[in-house]
Amino acid sequence: MKLRAWMSVLLAAELMILAACNQTESTPSGSGKLYLTTQGDTKVSTYDVNLGDGTVTLNSTQQDTGTTPNSIALTPAGDALFVANRGDNTITSYAVGSDGTLSAGSTATTGSTPRAMAIDSSGALLFVANETSNDVSIFSISGTTLALVNTVPVGGTPVGIAASPTASFLYVTNSADNTVSTFSFGSSGALTALSLPVATGTAPVACVVSVDGKYLYVANSGSNNVSAYTIASDGTLTNIDGSPFSAGLGPSAMAVSPAGLYLYVVDQHSNQVSSYKIGDMTGVLTATTPPTTSTGTTPVWIAVHPSGTWVYVANVGSSDISALRIKTTGALGIGTPVVSTGPQPSALIMK
């Protein structure tokens, strides 16, 4: 009887494991929204997302942007969308309805050649990295209205920016200086430098903070690698052992999975996405198997759906979107066929 009882326990445990595995690998259901900017027709478009098969379908909602839109940001509440237009130095804003559709808001003027944006975790502040004026513009957010509250000089050619999701820290990559600047910020938008800029690889163009706020990752487009740093309790950075980590050619954009387990890096010049497992206690990056997945031509932007099941990539060279399925290992698999878009898609975000 004891042997039979023990075998029953083992069988029950095995069935529980199999059920868990099947649940993880099951086809997701539901829907979402994808917002995409296109430079060729100066539009921001709304797409409906089918989470079952990853397909995206153009919604009837399209709004005008400024000239050469190249960055996009969504408030944490998901009720306001912002687009940076590097051609005319503006930020255009849009209200996001309960059904996900967009309506035009207002337009604000920023510094010269805005390249990237970040919103703090409270949704009260918008930070804009301005490439040719070498500064960061800080705006307060009230619905879709932006009010300039501060402009702070930074290093040479700031092109990437990231706000911590867990603390009041801001990081800016300086492409010409090969550094990343570190700041703390107050509720009024005042920035305080925490240290001298920290060295990166060559031509850093993008940065992202891990979900738990412990690590910062910087994509170095000139040296084809990713620098990794531990974020101390005071916001300062320390290089992680083994950093920088190899990437493809011209890494230019990054995204972290919603659970914080994986990092995805767009390799613009090799038309692929590199995938990494983030070390739980160390922040060390380990390539998944397989380590890369092909995209369209000249990928420039990446976003992960909040469900953690699909990755979408904007390919400016082939004017389409790649939909990539996240496997249980964190690696990416080719999902649905690429979706043609308007001319020169430049940035996208998910809801």
C-alpha positions as CSV (number, residue, x, y, z in Angstrom):
1,M,0.0,0.0,0.0
2,K,2.8,2.4,0.8
3,L,4.4,1.8,-2.6
4,R,1.1,2.3,-4.3
5,A,0.4,5.5,-2.4
6,W,3.9,6.8,-3.2
7,M,3.3,6.1,-6.9
8,S,0.0,7.9,-6.8
9,V,1.8,11.0,-5.3
10,L,4.4,10.9,-8.0
11,L,1.7,10.5,-10.7
12,A,-0.2,13.5,-9.3
13,A,2.9,15.6,-9.2
14,E,3.8,14.7,-12.8
15,L,0.3,15.6,-14.0
16,M,0.6,19.0,-12.2
17,I,3.9,19.7,-14.0
18,L,2.5,18.7,-17.3
19,A,-0.5,20.9,-16.7
20,A,1.8,23.8,-15.9
21,C,3.9,23.3,-19.0
22,N,0.8,23.1,-21.2
23,Q,-0.5,26.3,-19.6
24,T,2.7,28.1,-20.3
25,E,2.8,26.9,-23.9
26,S,-0.9,27.4,-24.6
27,T,-2.1,29.8,-27.2
28,P,-2.9,33.2,-25.6
29,S,-6.2,34.8,-26.2
30,G,-7.6,38.3,-26.1
31,S,-6.7,41.5,-28.0
32,G,-4.7,44.6,-27.7
33,K,-3.6,47.8,-29.5
34,L,-0.5,48.7,-31.3
35,Y,0.4,52.3,-32.1
36,L,2.8,53.0,-35.0
37,T,4.4,56.1,-36.4
38,T,5.4,56.4,-40.0
39,Q,7.8,59.0,-41.3
40,G,6.9,58.8,-45.0
41,D,3.3,60.1,-44.4
42,T,3.7,61.7,-41.0
43,K,1.0,59.6,-39.3
44,V,0.4,57.7,-36.1
45,S,-1.8,54.7,-36.8
46,T,-3.8,52.3,-34.5
47,Y,-3.7,48.5,-35.1
48,D,-5.9,45.9,-33.5
49,V,-3.8,43.0,-32.1
50,N,-5.1,39.4,-32.0
51,L,-3.1,37.8,-29.2
52,G,-4.1,34.3,-30.3
53,D,-2.1,34.4,-33.5
54,G,-0.2,37.7,-33.2
55,T,-1.8,39.2,-36.3
56,V,-2.3,43.0,-36.4
57,T,-5.0,44.8,-38.4
58,L,-5.0,48.5,-39.3
59,N,-7.8,50.3,-37.5
60,S,-9.6,53.2,-39.1
61,T,-8.0,55.6,-36.7
62,Q,-5.1,57.6,-38.0
63,Q,-3.8,60.9,-36.8
64,D,-1.3,63.4,-38.2
65,T,2.1,63.9,-36.5
66,G,4.8,66.5,-36.9
67,T,7.7,66.1,-39.4
68,T,9.7,62.9,-39.2
69,P,8.2,61.2,-36.2
70,N,10.8,58.9,-34.6
71,S,9.9,58.2,-31.0
72,I,6.7,57.3,-29.1
73,A,5.6,57.1,-25.5
74,L,2.5,56.0,-23.6
75,T,1.5,57.1,-20.1
76,P,1.4,54.4,-17.4
77,A,-2.4,54.8,-17.3
78,G,-2.5,54.3,-21.1
79,D,-4.7,57.4,-21.5
80,A,-2.3,59.7,-23.4
81,L,0.2,59.1,-26.2
82,F,3.1,61.3,-27.2
83,V,5.2,61.4,-30.5
84,A,8.5,63.1,-30.9
85,N,9.1,64.7,-34.3
86,R,12.7,65.3,-35.0
87,G,12.1,67.2,-38.2
88,D,10.3,70.1,-36.7
89,N,11.3,69.8,-33.0
90,T,7.9,69.2,-31.6
91,I,6.0,66.7,-29.4
92,T,2.5,65.9,-30.6
93,S,0.0,64.4,-28.1
94,Y,-3.1,62.3,-28.4
95,A,-5.9,61.2,-26.1
96,V,-6.4,57.4,-25.9
97,G,-10.0,56.5,-25.7
98,S,-11.4,53.6,-23.6
99,D,-11.6,51.6,-26.9
100,G,-8.0,52.4,-27.7
101,T,-8.6,54.9,-30.4
102,L,-6.7,58.1,-30.7
103,S,-7.8,61.7,-30.9
104,A,-5.5,64.7,-31.5
105,G,-4.4,66.7,-28.4
106,S,-1.8,69.5,-28.4
107,T,1.6,70.3,-29.8
108,A,4.6,71.4,-27.7
109,T,8.0,72.7,-28.8
110,T,11.1,70.9,-27.5
111,G,14.9,71.2,-28.1
112,S,16.6,70.5,-31.4
113,T,16.2,67.1,-32.9
114,P,14.3,65.2,-30.3
115,R,15.4,61.5,-30.5
116,A,13.9,59.7,-27.5
117,M,11.4,60.1,-24.7
118,A,10.7,58.6,-21.3
119,I,7.8,59.0,-18.8
120,D,8.2,58.7,-15.1
121,S,6.3,55.9,-13.3
122,S,3.7,58.3,-11.9
123,G,2.9,59.6,-15.4
124,A,3.5,63.2,-14.3
125,L,6.7,64.0,-16.2
126,L,7.9,63.5,-19.8
127,F,11.6,63.6,-20.5
128,V,12.9,64.3,-24.0
129,A,16.5,63.7,-25.2
130,N,17.4,66.4,-27.8
131,E,20.3,65.3,-30.0
132,T,21.6,68.5,-31.5
133,S,20.9,70.9,-28.7
134,N,22.6,68.6,-26.3
135,D,20.0,68.8,-23.6
136,V,17.0,67.2,-22.0
137,S,13.6,68.9,-22.0
138,I,11.3,68.1,-19.1
139,F,7.6,68.6,-19.4
140,S,4.8,68.2,-16.9
141,I,1.9,66.1,-18.2
142,S,-1.8,67.1,-17.7
143,G,-3.9,64.9,-19.8
144,T,-2.6,65.6,-23.3
145,T,-1.2,69.0,-22.4
146,L,2.6,69.4,-22.0
147,A,4.1,72.3,-20.1
148,L,7.9,72.9,-20.3
149,V,9.3,73.0,-16.7
150,N,13.0,72.5,-17.2
151,T,15.8,72.2,-19.8
152,V,19.1,70.6,-18.6
153,P,22.3,70.3,-20.6
154,V,23.9,66.9,-20.9
155,G,26.8,65.3,-22.7
156,G,27.5,65.2,-26.4
157,T,24.6,64.1,-28.6
158,P,22.0,62.6,-26.2
159,V,20.0,60.1,-28.2
160,G,18.7,57.6,-25.6
161,I,16.8,58.1,-22.4
162,A,15.2,55.8,-19.7
163,A,13.5,56.5,-16.4
164,S,13.6,53.9,-13.6
165,P,10.2,52.2,-13.1
166,T,10.8,51.9,-9.3
167,A,12.7,55.2,-8.3
168,S,13.2,58.8,-9.4
169,F,16.3,58.1,-11.5
170,L,16.9,59.1,-15.2
171,Y,19.6,57.8,-17.6
172,V,20.7,59.5,-20.8
173,T,23.1,58.0,-23.4
174,N,25.5,60.4,-25.0
175,S,26.4,59.0,-28.4
176,A,29.3,61.4,-29.2
177,D,30.9,61.0,-25.8
178,N,30.4,57.3,-25.4
179,T,28.9,57.8,-21.9
180,V,25.7,57.5,-20.0
181,S,24.6,60.4,-17.7
182,T,22.8,59.7,-14.4
183,F,20.3,61.9,-12.7
184,S,17.8,61.9,-9.9
185,F,14.6,64.0,-10.4
186,G,12.1,65.7,-8.2
187,S,8.3,66.0,-8.7
188,S,8.8,69.4,-10.2
189,G,11.1,68.0,-12.9
190,A,14.4,69.3,-11.5
191,L,17.3,67.1,-12.4
192,T,20.4,66.5,-10.2
193,A,23.5,64.8,-11.6
194,L,24.4,61.8,-9.4
195,S,27.9,61.3,-10.7
196,L,30.2,62.0,-13.6
197,P,29.0,60.3,-16.8
198,V,29.9,56.6,-16.9
199,A,31.8,55.1,-19.9
200,T,29.8,52.9,-22.3
201,G,30.8,51.2,-25.6
202,T,31.1,53.1,-28.8
203,A,28.1,55.3,-30.0
204,P,25.5,54.4,-27.3
205,V,22.1,55.0,-28.8
206,A,19.5,53.4,-26.5
207,C,19.0,52.4,-22.9
208,V,16.5,50.6,-20.8
209,V,16.0,49.9,-17.1
210,S,15.0,46.4,-15.9
211,V,11.5,45.9,-14.5
212,D,12.8,45.7,-10.9
213,G,14.9,48.8,-11.3
214,K,18.1,47.0,-10.5
215,Y,19.9,47.1,-13.9
216,L,20.5,49.4,-16.8
217,Y,21.3,48.2,-20.3
218,V,22.8,50.4,-23.0
219,A,22.9,49.5,-26.7
220,N,26.2,50.5,-28.3
221,S,25.6,50.8,-32.1
222,G,29.3,51.5,-32.9
223,S,30.9,48.6,-31.0
224,N,28.0,46.1,-31.6
225,N,27.4,45.2,-27.9
226,V,25.3,45.9,-24.9
227,S,26.8,47.5,-21.7
228,A,25.2,46.4,-18.4
229,Y,25.2,48.1,-15.1
230,T,23.9,47.5,-11.6
231,I,21.9,50.4,-10.2
232,A,22.7,51.2,-6.6
233,S,20.1,52.5,-4.1
234,D,21.3,56.0,-4.8
235,G,20.9,55.6,-8.6
236,T,24.6,55.4,-9.4
237,L,26.0,52.8,-11.8
238,T,28.5,49.9,-11.5
239,N,29.6,47.8,-14.4
240,I,28.4,44.2,-14.3
241,D,30.9,41.4,-14.7
242,G,31.3,40.3,-18.3
243,S,29.9,43.6,-19.7
244,P,29.7,44.5,-22.5
245,F,27.8,41.6,-24.0
246,S,28.0,40.8,-27.7
247,A,25.1,41.8,-30.0
248,G,24.5,41.9,-33.7
249,L,25.4,44.7,-36.0
250,G,24.2,48.2,-35.0
251,P,22.1,47.5,-31.9
252,S,19.7,50.4,-31.8
253,A,16.6,49.7,-29.7
254,M,15.7,47.5,-26.7
255,A,12.8,46.2,-24.7
256,V,12.5,44.1,-21.5
257,S,9.8,41.5,-21.2
258,P,7.0,42.4,-18.8
259,A,8.1,39.9,-16.1
260,G,11.6,41.2,-16.4
261,L,13.2,37.9,-17.4
262,Y,14.4,38.7,-20.9
263,L,16.0,41.5,-22.9
264,Y,15.4,41.9,-26.6
265,V,17.8,44.1,-28.7
266,V,17.2,45.2,-32.3
267,D,20.3,44.8,-34.5
268,Q,19.6,47.4,-37.2
269,H,22.4,46.5,-39.6
270,S,22.0,42.7,-39.4
271,N,18.2,42.7,-39.7
272,Q,17.6,40.7,-36.5
273,V,16.7,40.7,-32.8
274,S,19.1,39.4,-30.2
275,S,17.5,37.7,-27.2
276,Y,19.0,37.4,-23.7
277,K,18.1,35.9,-20.3
278,I,18.6,38.4,-17.5
279,G,20.4,36.9,-14.5
280,D,18.1,37.0,-11.5
281,M,20.7,38.1,-9.0
282,T,23.4,39.5,-11.2
283,G,21.9,41.2,-14.3
284,V,24.3,39.2,-16.5
285,L,23.0,38.6,-20.0
286,T,23.0,35.1,-21.4
287,A,22.0,34.5,-25.0
288,T,18.9,32.4,-25.5
289,T,18.8,29.4,-27.9
290,P,18.6,30.4,-30.7
291,P,20.3,33.7,-29.9
292,T,18.8,35.7,-32.8
293,T,15.7,35.9,-34.9
294,S,15.3,37.6,-38.3
295,T,13.2,40.6,-38.9
296,G,12.4,42.8,-41.9
297,T,14.9,45.3,-43.4
298,T,16.5,47.9,-41.1
299,P,14.6,47.3,-37.9
300,V,14.6,50.4,-35.7
301,W,12.1,49.9,-32.9
302,I,10.8,47.1,-30.7
303,A,8.0,46.6,-28.2
304,V,6.7,43.7,-26.1
305,H,3.0,43.3,-25.6
306,P,2.1,43.5,-21.8
307,S,0.9,39.9,-21.9
308,G,4.5,38.8,-22.5
309,T,3.6,36.6,-25.5
310,W,4.5,38.7,-28.6
311,V,7.2,41.0,-29.7
312,Y,6.7,43.5,-32.5
313,V,9.4,45.2,-34.6
314,A,9.1,48.2,-36.9
315,N,11.2,47.8,-40.0
316,V,11.9,51.2,-41.6
317,G,13.7,49.8,-44.7
318,S,10.9,47.3,-45.7
319,S,7.9,49.4,-44.4
320,D,6.5,46.6,-42.4
321,I,6.1,45.1,-38.9
322,S,7.5,41.8,-37.7
323,A,5.5,39.8,-35.2
324,L,7.7,37.4,-33.2
325,R,6.3,34.8,-30.7
326,I,8.1,34.6,-27.3
327,K,8.9,30.9,-26.6
328,T,8.9,29.4,-23.1
329,T,12.7,29.7,-23.1
330,G,12.5,33.4,-23.9
331,A,13.9,33.0,-27.4
332,L,11.8,34.4,-30.3
333,G,10.2,32.4,-33.0
334,I,8.8,33.7,-36.3
335,G,5.2,34.4,-35.8
336,T,2.6,35.7,-38.3
337,P,3.7,37.0,-41.7
338,V,5.1,40.5,-41.7
339,V,2.4,43.2,-42.0
340,S,2.9,46.0,-44.5
341,T,2.5,49.5,-43.1
342,G,2.7,53.1,-44.2
343,P,6.0,54.3,-45.5
344,Q,9.0,54.2,-43.2
345,P,7.6,52.9,-39.8
346,S,9.8,54.4,-37.1
347,A,8.4,53.7,-33.7
348,L,5.7,51.6,-32.1
349,I,4.2,50.9,-28.6
350,M,1.7,48.4,-27.2
351,K,-1.3,48.5,-25.0
